[in-house]
Amino acid sequence: MPVVILLVVVVVLVILAGLAIWIRRARSCARIIEAPAGEEQNIFHGGMMCKNLTTSGTMVRLEIFDWGVRIRGIKPVRWVVPTWEARYDELAIAELVATPFSRIAVWLRLRGEPDGMGFLSERSQEILRILQAHEVPVNRALAKIKRVDDLNRPPG
């Protein structure tokens, strides 16, 4: 019986450590601005990728507002998925990227900053059209990358 208790304790500790690492990595990708209140004009479901974290499936929402964009987790997983916001005038470009093991992502790069945020979606062309309508420069050529770190380079 003591071996079973020890095994349960070890499993719980491993799960807690993994969760703590995930949350720390997610927080490093977060970017929250003082965005004005507004109703979403469009919502897309997909995954996200940033310098320290990638999700798959439909755990993440890309919300399009009149002021800009917000990427965040759906309600049940919002506490483990970072929230990332940007106004349209802060975005240097929206471009298509893909790693060997991911769907196509719309990579959003900020003006003057090397980091960005990617939104993985089957509807990437539609997202680019909406962003372009908000005067965000877009690049429809698909860039194939080996890893997300390849995208975290100074713009230009």
Backbone as ProteinMPNN parsed JSONL, in Angstrom:
{"seq_chain_A": "MPVVILLVVVVVLVILAGLAIWIRRARSCARIIEAPAGEEQNIFHGGMMCKNLTTSGTMVRLEIFDWGVRIRGIKPVRWVVPTWEARYDELAIAELVATPFSRIAVWLRLRGEPDGMGFLSERSQEILRILQAHEVPVNRALAKIKRVDDLNRPPG", "coords_chain_A": {"N_chain_A": [[0.804, -1.204, 0.0], [1.955, 1.355, 0.783], [3.623, 1.815, -1.421], [1.858, 2.312, -3.511], [0.687, 4.699, -2.629], [2.949, 6.342, -2.65], [3.51, 6.291, -5.405], [1.199, 7.571, -6.421], [1.548, 10.103, -5.278], [3.921, 10.912, -6.563], [3.046, 10.969, -9.252], [1.088, 12.999, -9.104], [2.737, 15.173, -8.39], [4.354, 15.355, -10.695], [2.413, 16.034, -12.607], [1.551, 18.528, -11.573], [3.98, 19.973, -11.745], [4.377, 19.968, -14.527], [2.114, 21.432, -15.339], [2.665, 23.898, -14.104], [4.971, 24.672, -15.53], [3.883, 24.876, -18.125], [2.028, 27.001, -17.75], [3.784, 29.099, -17.077], [5.254, 29.312, -19.465], [3.185, 30.036, -21.193], [2.429, 32.533, -20.143], [4.657, 34.024, -20.845], [4.206, 34.633, -23.453], [2.087, 36.314, -23.479], [0.285, 39.339, -24.187], [-1.203, 42.08, -23.272], [-3.161, 44.82, -23.896], [-4.49, 48.086, -23.227], [-7.237, 47.774, -24.345], [-10.029, 49.127, -26.05], [-13.491, 48.705, -25.123], [-15.551, 46.552, -26.979], [-17.529, 44.938, -29.498], [-17.113, 41.733, -30.926], [-16.28, 41.512, -34.347], [-15.667, 39.443, -36.016], [-15.034, 35.97, -35.427], [-12.708, 33.414, -35.105], [-11.808, 29.996, -34.808], [-9.115, 28.014, -33.64], [-5.687, 27.164, -33.352], [-2.706, 28.252, -31.599], [0.557, 29.763, -31.886], [3.554, 30.648, -30.388], [6.662, 32.051, -29.188], [7.293, 30.27, -27.085], [5.342, 28.331, -26.925], [2.914, 26.147, -28.347], [-0.281, 25.389, -29.502], [-2.78, 23.041, -30.527], [-5.636, 22.019, -32.47], [-8.802, 23.35, -31.555], [-8.612, 25.152, -29.433], [-8.253, 27.84, -29.179], [-9.191, 31.238, -29.787], [-9.442, 33.646, -32.342], [-10.201, 36.874, -32.234], [-11.741, 39.435, -33.935], [-11.88, 42.856, -33.862], [-13.15, 46.265, -34.119], [-11.057, 47.874, -33.374], [-8.767, 46.278, -33.336], [-7.043, 43.125, -32.876], [-7.545, 40.111, -30.96], [-6.133, 37.322, -29.487], [-6.926, 34.452, -27.796], [-7.551, 31.896, -25.308], [-10.275, 29.501, -25.416], [-13.134, 29.504, -23.197], [-12.973, 27.214, -21.217], [-10.194, 26.709, -21.143], [-8.861, 29.055, -20.812], [-7.197, 29.899, -18.768], [-4.796, 28.638, -19.165], [-3.898, 29.318, -21.641], [-2.312, 31.893, -23.364], [-3.324, 35.37, -23.51], [-3.314, 37.569, -26.191], [-3.059, 40.715, -27.542], [-3.477, 43.278, -30.014], [-3.491, 46.467, -31.556], [-4.648, 47.503, -34.786], [-2.946, 49.416, -35.98], [-0.558, 48.863, -34.742], [0.404, 46.589, -35.873], [2.869, 45.302, -37.919], [2.901, 43.516, -40.023], [0.953, 40.846, -41.422], [1.431, 37.528, -41.975], [1.73, 34.409, -43.781], [2.675, 31.339, -42.368], [4.241, 28.14, -41.782], [5.114, 25.286, -39.907], [6.889, 22.13, -40.163], [5.156, 20.369, -38.888], [2.682, 21.556, -38.458], [-0.484, 23.227, -39.019], [-1.291, 25.808, -41.401], [-0.393, 29.02, -40.346], [-1.424, 32.318, -39.434], [0.832, 34.693, -39.025], [1.36, 37.259, -36.835], [3.061, 40.15, -36.717], [4.541, 42.628, -34.731], [5.134, 46.163, -34.999], [8.481, 47.153, -34.957], [9.249, 45.196, -33.104], [10.676, 42.027, -32.325], [9.303, 39.673, -31.629], [6.238, 37.852, -32.148], [2.904, 36.654, -32.786], [1.241, 33.69, -33.623], [-1.608, 32.453, -35.349], [-3.187, 29.5, -35.812], [-5.0, 28.147, -38.412], [-7.526, 26.849, -40.603], [-8.667, 28.721, -42.105], [-7.04, 30.778, -43.017], [-6.621, 32.458, -45.282], [-8.994, 33.916, -45.43], [-8.819, 35.297, -43.008], [-6.565, 36.891, -43.532], [-7.655, 38.529, -45.567], [-9.542, 40.011, -44.103], [-7.872, 41.351, -42.271], [-6.337, 42.854, -44.069], [-8.32, 44.543, -45.038], [-8.521, 46.18, -42.887], [-6.321, 47.703, -43.194], [-3.891, 46.475, -42.58], [-0.696, 45.464, -43.487], [-0.194, 42.634, -45.595], [1.194, 39.383, -46.293], [0.878, 36.945, -48.538], [2.379, 34.812, -49.367], [3.513, 31.627, -48.545], [5.588, 30.948, -45.89], [7.837, 28.514, -45.075], [8.919, 27.191, -42.13], [11.34, 25.91, -39.781], [11.101, 25.968, -37.036], [9.391, 27.89, -34.498], [11.044, 29.817, -33.384], [12.497, 30.739, -35.547], [10.978, 32.768, -36.558], [11.112, 34.811, -34.764], [12.628, 37.304, -35.183], [14.252, 40.433, -35.726], [12.158, 42.828, -37.334], [12.197, 43.674, -40.84]], "CA_chain_A": [[0.0, 0.0, 0.0], [2.777, 2.569, 0.76], [4.159, 2.016, -2.769], [0.774, 2.919, -4.279], [0.588, 6.098, -2.174], [4.13, 7.028, -3.171], [3.312, 6.421, -6.842], [0.177, 8.604, -6.613], [2.18, 11.387, -4.941], [4.86, 11.236, -7.646], [2.249, 11.331, -10.432], [0.497, 14.321, -8.841], [3.816, 16.16, -8.458], [4.736, 15.5, -12.106], [1.334, 16.785, -13.249], [1.624, 19.916, -11.095], [5.176, 20.602, -12.317], [4.096, 20.192, -15.948], [1.154, 22.525, -15.432], [3.369, 25.142, -13.757], [5.84, 25.022, -16.664], [2.996, 25.314, -19.209], [1.492, 28.335, -17.438], [4.888, 30.061, -17.176], [5.539, 29.504, -20.893], [2.049, 30.772, -21.757], [2.507, 33.932, -19.707], [5.733, 34.722, -21.554], [3.686, 35.025, -24.767], [0.932, 37.198, -23.308], [0.404, 40.774, -24.469], [-2.515, 42.665, -23.031], [-3.136, 46.276, -23.998], [-5.724, 48.695, -22.744], [-8.107, 47.771, -25.524], [-11.375, 49.642, -25.775], [-14.558, 47.71, -25.17], [-16.125, 46.434, -28.315], [-18.103, 43.654, -29.845], [-16.349, 41.064, -31.969], [-16.815, 41.547, -35.704], [-15.453, 38.086, -36.525], [-14.371, 35.049, -34.505], [-12.182, 32.205, -35.732], [-11.288, 29.026, -33.845], [-7.937, 27.31, -34.126], [-4.612, 27.01, -32.383], [-1.792, 29.388, -31.59], [1.96, 29.457, -31.669], [4.406, 31.779, -30.024], [8.042, 31.609, -28.99], [7.45, 29.216, -26.094], [4.15, 27.506, -26.771], [2.074, 25.895, -29.511], [-1.448, 24.557, -29.233], [-3.429, 22.571, -31.744], [-7.076, 21.871, -32.3], [-9.613, 24.579, -31.56], [-8.577, 25.693, -28.072], [-7.939, 29.263, -29.214], [-10.049, 32.109, -30.597], [-8.962, 34.917, -32.882], [-11.328, 37.795, -32.224], [-11.491, 40.632, -34.739], [-12.659, 44.005, -33.397], [-12.913, 47.459, -34.936], [-9.812, 48.482, -32.912], [-7.628, 45.384, -33.52], [-7.248, 41.682, -32.737], [-7.235, 39.449, -29.688], [-6.008, 35.87, -29.537], [-7.012, 33.935, -26.427], [-8.137, 30.561, -25.194], [-11.706, 29.4, -25.178], [-13.393, 29.607, -21.755], [-12.448, 26.196, -20.294], [-8.726, 26.648, -21.082], [-8.339, 30.422, -20.843], [-6.185, 30.079, -17.731], [-3.521, 28.042, -19.59], [-3.579, 29.833, -22.97], [-2.087, 33.338, -23.2], [-4.101, 36.36, -24.265], [-2.427, 38.445, -26.956], [-3.857, 41.755, -28.189], [-2.761, 44.327, -30.758], [-4.285, 47.361, -32.411], [-4.25, 47.364, -36.188], [-1.813, 50.282, -36.315], [0.654, 48.3, -34.143], [0.822, 45.427, -36.639], [3.747, 45.579, -39.053], [2.517, 42.631, -41.133], [0.333, 39.548, -41.166], [1.991, 36.673, -43.015], [1.449, 32.98, -43.656], [3.826, 30.505, -42.011], [3.924, 26.765, -41.389], [6.201, 24.4, -39.522], [6.639, 20.818, -40.773], [4.14, 19.606, -38.159], [1.533, 22.382, -38.091], [-1.307, 23.817, -40.061], [-0.841, 27.154, -41.778], [-0.697, 30.036, -39.334], [-1.281, 33.735, -39.74], [1.802, 35.22, -38.067], [1.162, 38.687, -36.626], [4.305, 40.764, -36.245], [4.374, 44.0, -34.268], [6.115, 47.142, -35.479], [9.658, 47.389, -34.123], [9.48, 44.141, -32.116], [10.997, 40.773, -32.998], [8.336, 38.622, -31.325], [4.902, 37.961, -32.698], [1.977, 35.607, -32.377], [0.654, 32.991, -34.758], [-2.913, 31.829, -35.169], [-3.297, 28.356, -36.711], [-6.382, 28.039, -38.868], [-7.81, 26.444, -41.977], [-9.284, 29.884, -42.75], [-6.012, 31.818, -42.994], [-6.808, 33.428, -46.367], [-10.101, 34.787, -45.012], [-8.28, 36.168, -41.953], [-5.721, 37.896, -44.198], [-8.532, 39.498, -46.246], [-10.121, 40.899, -43.088], [-6.802, 42.218, -41.769], [-5.997, 43.798, -45.13], [-9.397, 45.542, -45.066], [-8.217, 47.101, -41.783], [-5.071, 48.339, -43.592], [-2.708, 45.763, -42.094], [0.034, 44.857, -44.605], [-0.235, 41.171, -45.567], [2.034, 38.618, -47.209], [0.176, 35.683, -48.769], [3.337, 33.753, -49.695], [3.704, 30.752, -47.397], [6.968, 30.751, -45.433], [7.992, 27.258, -44.34], [9.948, 27.366, -41.108], [11.624, 24.689, -39.025], [10.581, 26.164, -35.682], [8.848, 29.234, -34.268], [12.161, 30.737, -33.122], [12.927, 31.328, -36.814], [10.153, 33.957, -36.806], [11.398, 35.849, -33.775], [13.779, 38.07, -35.659], [13.872, 41.828, -35.897], [11.525, 43.098, -38.623], [12.979, 44.41, -41.81]], "C_chain_A": [[0.855, 1.28, 0.0], [3.357, 2.861, -0.627], [3.113, 2.697, -3.642], [0.63, 4.391, -3.909], [1.761, 6.901, -2.714], [3.991, 7.268, -4.67], [2.29, 7.514, -7.152], [0.769, 9.983, -6.336], [3.13, 11.822, -6.05], [4.099, 11.679, -8.896], [1.635, 12.721, -10.259], [1.564, 15.408, -8.935], [4.267, 16.406, -9.895], [3.677, 16.318, -12.848], [1.381, 18.248, -12.839], [2.835, 20.651, -11.672], [4.964, 20.909, -13.793], [3.137, 21.354, -16.151], [1.811, 23.867, -15.116], [4.279, 25.594, -14.9], [5.006, 25.542, -17.821], [2.496, 26.733, -18.963], [2.58, 29.391, -17.542], [5.23, 30.348, -18.638], [4.42, 30.296, -21.558], [2.117, 32.245, -21.372], [3.594, 34.708, -20.434], [5.284, 35.195, -22.935], [2.561, 36.056, -24.665], [1.277, 38.646, -23.645], [-0.993, 41.351, -24.341], [-2.364, 44.181, -23.041], [-4.424, 46.811, -23.391], [-6.655, 48.878, -23.939], [-9.472, 48.345, -25.158], [-12.391, 48.505, -25.815], [-15.12, 47.678, -26.586], [-16.674, 45.047, -28.534], [-17.296, 43.043, -30.985], [-17.061, 41.183, -33.31], [-16.716, 40.171, -36.349], [-14.766, 37.27, -35.437], [-13.951, 33.813, -35.299], [-11.665, 31.288, -34.626], [-10.118, 28.278, -34.466], [-6.949, 27.095, -32.999], [-3.748, 28.252, -32.399], [-0.374, 28.895, -31.459], [2.697, 30.75, -31.365], [5.773, 31.208, -29.668], [8.188, 30.429, -28.033], [6.315, 28.211, -26.029], [3.431, 27.343, -28.1], [0.915, 25.021, -29.068], [-2.009, 24.092, -30.561], [-4.918, 22.455, -31.48], [-7.782, 23.201, -32.373], [-9.7, 25.184, -30.162], [-8.493, 27.218, -28.033], [-8.909, 29.99, -30.14], [-9.245, 33.303, -31.082], [-10.195, 35.796, -32.991], [-10.928, 39.06, -32.962], [-12.437, 41.726, -34.255], [-12.447, 45.171, -34.359], [-11.594, 48.132, -34.558], [-8.58, 47.615, -33.202], [-8.012, 43.934, -33.326], [-6.905, 41.211, -31.332], [-7.179, 37.948, -29.967], [-6.032, 35.404, -28.094], [-7.671, 32.568, -26.429], [-9.65, 30.621, -25.072], [-11.918, 29.287, -23.668], [-12.801, 28.487, -20.894], [-10.925, 26.187, -20.142], [-8.075, 28.031, -21.044], [-7.211, 30.638, -19.839], [-4.841, 29.458, -18.102], [-3.106, 28.477, -20.991], [-3.409, 31.341, -22.844], [-3.083, 34.172, -24.007], [-3.111, 37.306, -24.915], [-3.304, 39.421, -27.725], [-2.95, 42.734, -28.927], [-3.767, 45.169, -31.524], [-3.781, 47.203, -33.842], [-3.016, 48.197, -36.513], [-0.499, 49.826, -35.667], [1.221, 47.139, -34.965], [1.663, 45.838, -37.844], [3.325, 44.764, -40.266], [1.78, 41.414, -40.58], [0.787, 38.646, -42.311], [1.679, 35.208, -42.735], [2.729, 32.207, -43.374], [3.337, 29.095, -41.677], [5.202, 26.053, -40.983], [5.92, 23.044, -40.163], [5.478, 20.056, -40.131], [2.912, 20.429, -37.787], [0.703, 22.748, -39.306], [-0.71, 25.169, -40.418], [-1.29, 28.133, -40.692], [-0.611, 31.422, -39.952], [-0.379, 34.291, -38.648], [1.624, 36.735, -38.016], [2.418, 39.261, -35.994], [4.026, 42.222, -35.876], [5.455, 44.903, -34.844], [7.255, 47.276, -34.465], [9.94, 46.33, -33.072], [9.748, 42.82, -32.834], [9.942, 39.688, -32.785], [7.001, 38.889, -32.013], [4.042, 36.847, -32.147], [1.381, 34.995, -33.631], [-0.683, 32.387, -34.398], [-3.063, 30.757, -36.234], [-4.757, 28.149, -37.105], [-6.453, 27.528, -40.297], [-8.35, 27.631, -42.778], [-8.305, 31.062, -42.834], [-6.198, 32.868, -44.094], [-7.933, 34.411, -46.026], [-9.635, 35.776, -43.932], [-7.413, 37.26, -42.569], [-6.573, 38.945, -44.912], [-9.122, 40.494, -45.258], [-9.062, 41.86, -42.563], [-6.409, 43.257, -42.809], [-7.059, 44.893, -45.254], [-9.235, 46.568, -43.948], [-6.841, 47.748, -41.966], [-3.825, 47.751, -42.938], [-1.996, 45.202, -43.324], [0.011, 43.328, -44.482], [0.744, 40.589, -46.582], [1.385, 37.249, -47.341], [1.114, 34.536, -49.159], [3.605, 32.932, -48.436], [5.193, 30.57, -47.104], [7.013, 29.453, -44.634], [9.179, 27.407, -43.41], [10.174, 26.039, -40.39], [11.05, 24.769, -37.617], [10.178, 27.619, -35.508], [9.958, 30.243, -34.002], [12.676, 31.401, -34.397], [12.162, 32.612, -37.139], [10.483, 35.118, -35.868], [12.711, 36.547, -34.115], [13.34, 39.524, -35.793], [13.235, 42.036, -37.269], [12.462, 43.839, -39.551], [13.648, 43.506, -42.706]], "O_chain_A": [[0.517, 2.219, -0.72], [3.563, 4.024, -0.975], [3.453, 3.574, -4.437], [0.469, 5.238, -4.788], [1.58, 8.024, -3.185], [4.325, 8.351, -5.151], [2.507, 8.308, -8.067], [0.514, 10.928, -7.082], [3.134, 12.991, -6.434], [4.476, 12.665, -9.529], [1.668, 13.529, -11.187], [1.308, 16.466, -9.511], [4.533, 17.547, -10.272], [4.019, 17.202, -13.634], [1.26, 19.126, -13.694], [2.731, 21.819, -12.046], [5.329, 21.987, -14.262], [3.336, 22.173, -17.048], [1.542, 24.863, -15.788], [4.342, 26.786, -15.201], [5.369, 26.541, -18.442], [2.536, 27.573, -19.862], [2.322, 30.482, -18.05], [5.468, 31.498, -19.007], [4.691, 31.147, -22.405], [1.881, 33.113, -22.213], [3.472, 35.919, -20.62], [5.92, 36.069, -23.523], [2.137, 36.608, -25.68], [2.395, 39.111, -23.422], [-1.852, 41.134, -25.195], [-1.559, 44.75, -22.304], [-5.338, 46.047, -23.082], [-6.829, 49.979, -24.461], [-10.0, 48.073, -24.08], [-12.173, 47.48, -26.461], [-15.142, 48.693, -27.283], [-16.318, 44.101, -27.832], [-16.851, 43.746, -31.893], [-18.272, 40.986, -33.408], [-17.58, 39.783, -37.136], [-14.012, 37.808, -34.626], [-14.735, 33.248, -36.061], [-11.141, 31.763, -33.618], [-10.125, 27.953, -35.654], [-7.325, 26.874, -31.848], [-4.028, 29.2, -33.132], [-0.116, 27.784, -30.997], [2.486, 31.785, -31.996], [6.011, 30.012, -29.831], [9.135, 29.655, -28.169], [6.318, 27.329, -25.171], [3.348, 28.285, -28.887], [1.1, 24.038, -28.351], [-1.738, 24.692, -31.601], [-5.393, 22.763, -30.386], [-7.41, 24.075, -33.156], [-10.756, 25.673, -29.761], [-8.645, 27.82, -26.97], [-9.382, 29.439, -31.134], [-8.469, 33.895, -30.332], [-11.119, 35.498, -33.748], [-9.909, 39.679, -32.656], [-13.654, 41.54, -34.24], [-11.658, 45.073, -35.3], [-11.059, 48.899, -35.358], [-7.471, 48.138, -33.305], [-9.154, 43.546, -33.574], [-6.101, 41.815, -30.622], [-8.071, 37.386, -30.603], [-5.264, 35.888, -27.264], [-8.266, 32.144, -27.419], [-10.227, 31.637, -24.683], [-10.971, 29.003, -22.935], [-12.16, 28.801, -19.891], [-10.412, 25.713, -19.128], [-6.864, 28.151, -21.227], [-6.352, 31.492, -20.058], [-3.841, 29.717, -17.431], [-2.062, 28.046, -21.481], [-4.273, 32.008, -22.275], [-3.605, 33.738, -25.034], [-2.181, 37.788, -24.267], [-4.19, 39.008, -28.473], [-1.815, 42.984, -28.523], [-4.752, 44.665, -32.063], [-2.635, 46.818, -34.074], [-2.134, 47.741, -37.241], [0.564, 50.346, -36.005], [2.375, 46.75, -34.782], [1.222, 46.623, -38.683], [3.38, 45.246, -41.397], [1.964, 41.018, -39.429], [0.557, 38.958, -43.479], [1.402, 34.822, -41.599], [3.741, 32.392, -44.051], [2.172, 28.891, -41.337], [6.24, 26.195, -41.629], [4.816, 22.824, -40.662], [4.882, 19.189, -40.77], [2.168, 20.04, -36.887], [1.128, 22.6, -40.451], [0.26, 25.614, -39.804], [-2.415, 28.069, -40.197], [0.171, 31.664, -40.871], [-0.773, 34.354, -37.483], [1.727, 37.411, -39.04], [2.788, 38.901, -34.876], [3.361, 42.949, -36.615], [6.561, 44.45, -35.139], [7.023, 47.486, -33.274], [10.799, 46.542, -32.216], [9.111, 42.527, -33.845], [9.713, 38.868, -33.675], [6.696, 40.016, -32.403], [4.398, 36.183, -31.173], [1.057, 35.701, -34.586], [-0.877, 31.875, -33.295], [-3.066, 31.062, -37.426], [-5.631, 27.997, -36.252], [-5.544, 27.751, -41.097], [-8.473, 27.547, -44.0], [-8.716, 32.218, -42.731], [-5.955, 34.051, -43.857], [-7.824, 35.604, -46.309], [-10.015, 36.947, -43.947], [-7.51, 38.424, -42.179], [-6.247, 40.131, -44.868], [-9.193, 41.689, -45.546], [-9.325, 43.054, -42.424], [-6.173, 44.417, -42.469], [-6.731, 46.044, -45.543], [-9.744, 47.685, -44.043], [-6.266, 48.277, -41.015], [-2.823, 48.444, -42.762], [-2.63, 44.525, -44.133], [0.178, 42.791, -43.387], [1.074, 41.217, -47.587], [1.343, 36.48, -46.38], [0.668, 33.393, -49.266], [3.892, 33.492, -47.378], [5.955, 30.103, -47.951], [6.309, 29.31, -43.635], [10.293, 27.708, -43.837], [9.311, 25.161, -40.393], [10.575, 23.773, -37.07], [10.582, 28.479, -36.291], [9.822, 31.413, -34.361], [13.228, 32.5, -34.344], [12.643, 33.447, -37.906], [10.163, 36.27, -36.158], [13.731, 36.398, -33.441], [12.15, 39.794, -35.958], [13.712, 41.486, -38.262], [13.385, 44.531, -39.121], [14.364, 43.946, -43.606]]}, "name": "protein", "num_of_chains": 1, "seq": "MPVVILLVVVVVLVILAGLAIWIRRARSCARIIEAPAGEEQNIFHGGMMCKNLTTSGTMVRLEIFDWGVRIRGIKPVRWVVPTWEARYDELAIAELVATPFSRIAVWLRLRGEPDGMGFLSERSQEILRILQAHEVPVNRALAKIKRVDDLNRPPG"}
